[in-house]
Amino acid sequence: MKIISYNIYCGGGSRISGINQFIYSHAPEIVVLLELCEWTSQLLIQHALVWNHEHTTLLETNTRFKIGITSKFPLGNIQKYTDRFHHGLLHVHIPSLDIHLMATHLNPFSVEDRRKEVEEIQFIISPLLAENKNIILAGDLNTLAESDRQKHIDSDILSNLKQNDKLSKKFLTNDRSAIDYSVFSSLTSVPSLIGNVPILRDLATDLTPSVPTLLRDDPMHAFPLRLDYFV
């Protein structure tokens, strides 16, 4: 099974044809799309047909950055969450694969706020974990993984982050003494109804940074970092 998670940045704009071709060329079974600004459900359907996906759902988030899922397989039990999320969480069950897919775009500004969002995700998935359901969480998690710690040390990211107030709030502990890995650690060792066990795991093995991209120079993406994951 192949899944693509793609933050297309502000709706894609003039790049949409290339985005469609990229997804089509990789022939995924499932696609998670982030930052679907100005998209409608009908527009998502139209684009999904380009890469041969007939099943779609769109989340109208708390912001203009909508979240979408497309699939070759029928989607069941679609649930949409915006309360207690900066953007939102989109949950679908794919019966033919027996997978529960969660797509989200966590808070881009604050570790503390992301921690609260993860607590909400843990609450939502607890009943599924208790039944040993298969769960995938995908999207822009805006957080740093402890599995990348050595890479962060080698590149001295901590010193660079300390110099920027916004980046410090986004990635560091309150006293700015260390990178805060608590958000990702919470996702990879989920307190569930069956105890504190490592149910979810980081599926990514490639440490290639996901930001910054060639598209733009975002001050919040000032250094090469991996912020996007499947867990």
C-alpha positions as CSV (number, residue, x, y, z in Angstrom):
1,M,0.0,0.0,0.0
2,K,1.3,3.5,-0.9
3,I,0.1,6.6,0.9
4,I,1.1,10.2,0.0
5,S,0.8,13.0,2.5
6,Y,1.2,16.4,0.6
7,N,1.1,19.9,2.0
8,I,0.4,21.7,-1.3
9,Y,0.8,25.2,0.3
10,C,-2.1,27.6,0.0
11,G,-4.2,25.6,-2.3
12,G,-1.6,24.9,-4.9
13,G,-2.2,27.9,-7.2
14,S,-0.5,27.7,-10.6
15,R,1.3,24.6,-9.4
16,I,-1.8,22.4,-9.3
17,S,-1.1,20.7,-12.7
18,G,2.3,19.6,-11.5
19,I,0.8,18.5,-8.2
20,N,-1.7,16.4,-10.0
21,Q,1.0,14.9,-12.2
22,F,3.2,14.1,-9.2
23,I,0.5,12.2,-7.4
24,Y,-0.6,10.4,-10.6
25,S,2.9,9.3,-11.4
26,H,3.3,7.7,-8.0
27,A,0.0,5.8,-8.2
28,P,-0.8,5.9,-4.4
29,E,-3.8,4.1,-3.0
30,I,-4.5,6.9,-0.5
31,V,-3.6,10.6,-0.5
32,V,-3.7,13.1,2.4
33,L,-3.8,16.7,1.3
34,L,-3.1,19.7,3.5
35,E,-3.6,23.5,3.0
36,L,-6.5,23.1,0.5
37,C,-7.2,26.8,0.7
38,E,-10.3,27.8,-1.3
39,W,-11.0,24.2,-2.2
40,T,-14.5,22.8,-2.2
41,S,-15.6,19.2,-2.0
42,Q,-16.4,19.2,-5.7
43,L,-13.0,20.5,-6.6
44,L,-11.3,17.8,-4.5
45,I,-13.4,15.2,-6.4
46,Q,-12.3,16.7,-9.7
47,H,-8.7,16.6,-8.9
48,A,-8.8,13.1,-7.3
49,L,-10.2,11.7,-10.5
50,V,-6.9,12.8,-12.2
51,W,-5.0,10.2,-10.1
52,N,-7.9,7.7,-10.3
53,H,-9.4,8.1,-6.9
54,E,-13.1,8.0,-6.7
55,H,-13.5,8.4,-2.9
56,T,-12.9,11.7,-1.2
57,T,-13.7,13.8,1.9
58,L,-12.9,17.3,2.8
59,L,-12.5,18.9,6.3
60,E,-13.5,22.6,6.7
61,T,-11.0,23.5,9.4
62,N,-10.9,26.4,11.8
63,T,-8.6,28.2,9.4
64,R,-8.5,28.5,5.6
65,F,-6.1,25.5,5.5
66,K,-8.5,22.7,4.8
67,I,-7.6,19.0,5.0
68,G,-8.6,16.3,2.4
69,I,-8.3,12.6,1.9
70,T,-8.7,10.7,-1.3
71,S,-8.7,7.0,-1.8
72,K,-9.0,4.2,-4.4
73,F,-11.2,2.4,-1.8
74,P,-14.5,3.4,-0.3
75,L,-14.3,5.5,2.9
76,G,-16.4,4.6,5.9
77,N,-17.2,6.2,9.2
78,I,-15.9,9.6,8.3
79,Q,-15.5,11.8,11.4
80,K,-14.4,15.5,11.5
81,Y,-13.0,17.3,14.5
82,T,-12.3,21.0,14.9
83,D,-12.9,21.6,18.6
84,R,-9.6,21.9,20.5
85,F,-7.6,21.9,17.3
86,H,-5.9,24.8,15.6
87,H,-6.8,23.5,12.2
88,G,-8.6,20.1,12.7
89,L,-8.5,16.4,12.5
90,L,-10.0,14.2,9.7
91,H,-10.7,10.5,10.5
92,V,-11.7,7.9,8.0
93,H,-12.1,4.2,8.2
94,I,-11.1,2.3,5.1
95,P,-12.9,-1.1,5.5
96,S,-11.2,-2.9,2.6
97,L,-7.8,-2.3,4.2
98,D,-9.1,-2.3,7.8
99,I,-7.2,0.9,8.5
100,H,-8.2,4.0,10.5
101,L,-6.5,7.0,8.9
102,M,-6.2,10.3,10.8
103,A,-5.1,13.4,8.9
104,T,-4.1,16.5,10.8
105,H,-2.1,19.8,10.6
106,L,-0.9,20.6,14.1
107,N,-0.5,24.1,15.6
108,P,2.4,25.9,13.8
109,F,3.2,28.3,16.7
110,S,3.4,26.6,20.1
111,V,4.7,23.3,21.6
112,E,2.3,23.7,24.4
113,D,-0.7,24.0,22.1
114,R,0.5,21.1,20.0
115,R,0.7,19.0,23.2
116,K,-2.9,19.8,23.9
117,E,-3.9,18.7,20.4
118,V,-2.0,15.4,20.9
119,E,-3.9,14.8,24.1
120,E,-7.1,15.2,22.2
121,I,-5.9,12.8,19.5
122,Q,-5.0,10.3,22.2
123,F,-8.6,10.6,23.6
124,I,-10.1,10.1,20.2
125,I,-8.1,7.0,19.3
126,S,-8.2,5.4,22.7
127,P,-11.3,3.3,21.9
128,L,-9.7,2.1,18.7
129,L,-6.5,1.2,20.5
130,A,-8.4,-0.8,23.1
131,E,-9.8,-2.9,20.2
132,N,-6.3,-3.2,18.6
133,K,-7.4,-1.4,15.5
134,N,-4.9,-0.4,12.8
135,I,-4.2,3.4,13.0
136,I,-2.2,5.7,10.8
137,L,-1.7,9.3,11.7
138,A,-0.4,11.5,8.8
139,G,0.2,15.1,8.1
140,D,2.1,18.2,9.0
141,L,2.8,17.7,12.7
142,N,5.0,20.8,13.0
143,T,7.1,19.0,15.6
144,L,10.6,17.6,15.9
145,A,11.2,13.9,16.5
146,E,13.6,12.5,19.1
147,S,14.7,9.9,16.6
148,D,16.4,12.9,14.8
149,R,18.2,14.1,17.9
150,Q,21.7,13.2,16.7
151,K,21.1,15.1,13.4
152,H,19.9,18.1,15.4
153,I,23.1,17.9,17.5
154,D,25.3,17.6,14.5
155,S,23.8,20.7,12.9
156,D,23.6,22.7,16.1
157,I,19.9,23.4,15.5
158,L,19.4,24.3,19.2
159,S,21.7,27.4,19.1
160,N,20.0,28.6,15.9
161,L,16.5,28.2,17.3
162,K,17.3,30.0,20.5
163,Q,18.1,33.2,18.5
164,N,14.5,33.5,17.2
165,D,11.6,34.1,19.7
166,K,9.0,32.5,17.4
167,L,11.0,29.4,16.6
168,S,11.9,29.1,20.3
169,K,8.2,29.0,21.2
170,K,7.5,26.6,18.4
171,F,10.2,24.0,19.1
172,L,12.0,24.5,22.5
173,T,11.2,23.9,26.1
174,N,9.9,26.8,28.2
175,D,13.3,27.7,29.5
176,R,14.8,27.4,26.0
177,S,17.4,25.0,27.3
178,A,16.5,22.1,24.9
179,I,14.4,21.0,22.0
180,D,11.0,19.8,23.2
181,Y,10.4,16.3,21.8
182,S,7.4,15.7,24.0
183,V,4.8,16.0,21.3
184,F,6.3,13.4,19.1
185,S,7.2,11.2,22.0
186,S,3.5,11.2,23.1
187,L,2.5,10.0,19.7
188,T,5.0,7.1,19.6
189,S,4.1,5.9,23.1
190,V,0.4,6.4,23.4
191,P,-1.3,6.1,26.8
192,S,-4.4,4.0,25.9
193,L,-7.0,2.0,27.6
194,I,-4.7,-1.0,27.6
195,G,-1.8,0.8,29.2
196,N,1.1,3.0,28.3
197,V,2.6,1.0,25.5
198,P,4.3,1.9,22.2
199,I,1.3,1.4,19.9
200,L,2.3,3.9,17.3
201,R,5.7,4.1,15.8
202,D,7.5,6.5,13.4
203,L,7.3,4.8,10.0
204,A,9.7,7.3,8.3
205,T,13.4,6.2,8.1
206,D,14.6,8.9,5.7
207,L,15.9,11.9,7.6
208,T,15.7,14.2,4.6
209,P,14.2,17.5,5.8
210,S,10.7,18.3,4.8
211,V,11.3,22.0,5.2
212,P,12.3,24.4,3.8
213,T,11.2,23.7,0.3
214,L,12.3,25.3,-3.0
215,L,8.9,27.0,-3.3
216,R,9.4,29.7,-0.7
217,D,11.4,31.1,2.1
218,D,9.3,30.8,5.3
219,P,10.9,32.4,8.3
220,M,9.3,29.6,10.4
221,H,11.2,27.2,8.2
222,A,14.6,28.9,8.7
223,F,16.6,25.7,9.0
224,P,16.4,22.2,7.4
225,L,14.0,20.3,9.6
226,R,11.8,17.2,9.4
227,L,8.2,18.2,10.4
228,D,6.0,15.9,8.4
229,Y,5.4,12.2,9.3
230,F,3.4,9.1,9.2
231,V,3.1,7.5,12.7
